[in-house]
Amino acid sequence: MAGHNDSETSGSDQGNSGLGSLFAFLIRDGNLMRSPVLAYAVLASVTRSGMIYAINTLAGAAAIATGDVLLLLAAIASTLTFSHLARVASFRLVETTKRRLRTELSRRLLDARADFLSRRDHGKVYSIVTHEVNQISYASVNFIQSLEAALVIAFCIPYIFYLSWPSGVATLGAVVIGAIGYLLAQTPAQASAERASRTEWTFFDRVNDVLRGYKELRLRRARRDGLQADIVDAASRERELKVTAERFFSLGQTVAQGAMMGLLCLIVVGLPLFAGTPTETVLQVLTVVLLTYGPVETVMGNLASFSRAAVARRLIAGLEKDLIAEAETDAATTGPAAPPARFSRIELRGVTATLSEAPPEGATAPADDERFTVGPLDLVLEPGEVVFISGGNGAGKSTLISLLTGLRRPEGGEILRDGQPVTPANLQDYRDLFSAVFSEFHLFSRLYGLDEAEQTKVPPHLAELDLAHRVRIENGAFSTLALSTGQKRRLALSVALAEARPIIVLDEFAADQDPVRRKLFYDVLVPQMARDGHLVIAVTHDEHCFDKCDRLIRMEAGRILADTRQPGAAHAMADAASGA
Ligand SMILES: Nc1ncnc2c1ncn2[C@@H]1O[C@H](COP(=O)(O)OP(=O)(O)OP(=O)(O)O)[C@@H](O)[C@H]1O
């Protein structure tokens, strides 16, 4: 099973319920204070208490008074109205909280470092933005409902004291016993609920395997069975843990219900027998207690959902903490988009990077044999050059590309642009120099970020790349992405060319092109890009084309083995292509 590198501690480790932090979150960040929901809830509970009072007065009266009937009707009408308004406002609050949490988490994901995003085990992220965000958002409805119910109980307890003080004491006793039952049950319940959520992350990871690996899974039944067994295992463990959590929640609720039932027995049997309370008072107390039974059940039922939401709050906070730790600097991800910049020289000076997997759960650092070091790398690049990077699998070519494009920050050495070091403050400006088609590229369905002028450049490039018959641009989006692998890569190149950035990076672009398109790429497109003044950096294994670049960089074991210059080779290709 995939391990997760979680910075948060489990609920049981924390030793506190997290309810305080949950309520603080709901009140402070959940917009509770700015919503009319609190006012509606208070009004609904006041009118409900008035209704209880009116019912009780009418029930105990010798004759029905018109005023009491009118009071009852008014109380019913206003209770229904305010309860409805409170419900609508609280659901608005739920959706607002959900939207806020999801946009905040997405923003943090957009800001996260490439290292974090390139990890495969993102089941945790999916689970948190769906399940946990729902749990915490719906807690605001439960919070309002509970507040409304608690206010009714708070109004009714003094009234019970007023009717008969022994009943008042017994009612308070029942509330205290119920609260103790809940508090005792919630620690083990929360611990199981949290473990269940963590198991759900594994489940999402395996579902991701199904979606990504469907072809391999179709070809070998045993592979599919093995994955299915893992999915069943994760789902079963989650079920067991959730059932355990609910068993504890239910135990707490049973204690509270027992206390309420004990209270009813005490009122019906104990009061007349031991306190000599008259039947008329017993009936009045009984009516009030029965009418508050609903609000008590509401509070008791919601306590479990608060515990689940407290777990969700902890897990969301843990992910936020991870994302903050993994965030790029503000300057790298915020601020207005800079206009396409120019450069005259890019220099890598003693640049190094260490690649490692996320450590398994419980481990502090990856083992040495799980690390790969690239560099130190020294390299100077200038506009108008065509640079090919070659080397065996695992030589470090893609890592060099990540370092060069500013996606990965070097651990040692520095990158200089026109003699100035690239720092977090100017990193985004530096990245704006590049357009790229990575070996594992992603095609967005829309032309995000391209201005109108850039968008108008895409169709000519589609024609040049022999895609005009398959894809059109409609309202800033591609008409289709249902294309072959080679076509998709050419589509990605059409966007990169339309961006017209000074440096174009192509990682194994030709690998999935047919011979005709491969020839077009090496003999026409690349020389043309250089002629237009672009620095072209292409990772390639096509040895027979190594003579078509100005510089050939060979990599091995994370180092640059050779940097051979063949001046003018690419320009000569361009001249030949244009017939000059
Ligand atoms: N997260 C990681 N943890 C540890 N090692 C890693 C990690 N990512 C990559 N590596 C290792 O770093 C080395 C360089 O990888 P890189 O992707 O840069 O190679 P490459 O030259 O582009 O290879 P290819 O031609 O196969 O694409 C490889 O040996 C790879 O196994």
The ligand as a Gaussian input file, in Angstrom:
#p B3LYP/6-31G(d) Opt

LIG

0 1
 N       11.545000      11.342000      -7.545000
 C       12.689000      10.691000      -7.832000
 N       13.394000      10.078000      -6.844000
 C       14.538000       9.452000      -7.095000
 N       15.080000       9.362000      -8.319000
 C       14.421000       9.935000      -9.323000
 C       13.198000      10.634000      -9.146000
 N       12.785000      11.081000     -10.347000
 C       13.704000      10.685000     -11.241000
 N       14.683000      10.002000     -10.616000
 C       15.883000       9.440000     -11.218000
 O       16.636000      10.497000     -11.741000
 C       17.341000      10.068000     -12.895000
 C       17.184000      11.100000     -13.988000
 O       15.856000      11.077000     -14.447000
 P       15.441000      11.905000     -15.733000
 O       13.987000      11.787000     -15.875000
 O       16.041000      13.252000     -15.659000
 O       16.173000      11.073000     -16.878000
 P       16.113000      11.208000     -18.453000
 O       17.511000      11.375000     -18.925000
 O       15.143000      12.252000     -18.847000
 O       15.593000       9.765000     -18.848000
 P       14.636000       9.271000     -20.049000
 O       15.437000       9.298000     -21.313000
 O       14.331000       7.882000     -19.644000
 O       13.454000      10.172000     -20.083000
 C       16.809000       8.688000     -13.230000
 O       17.792000       7.725000     -12.888000
 C       15.595000       8.525000     -12.393000
 O       15.433000       7.199000     -11.956000

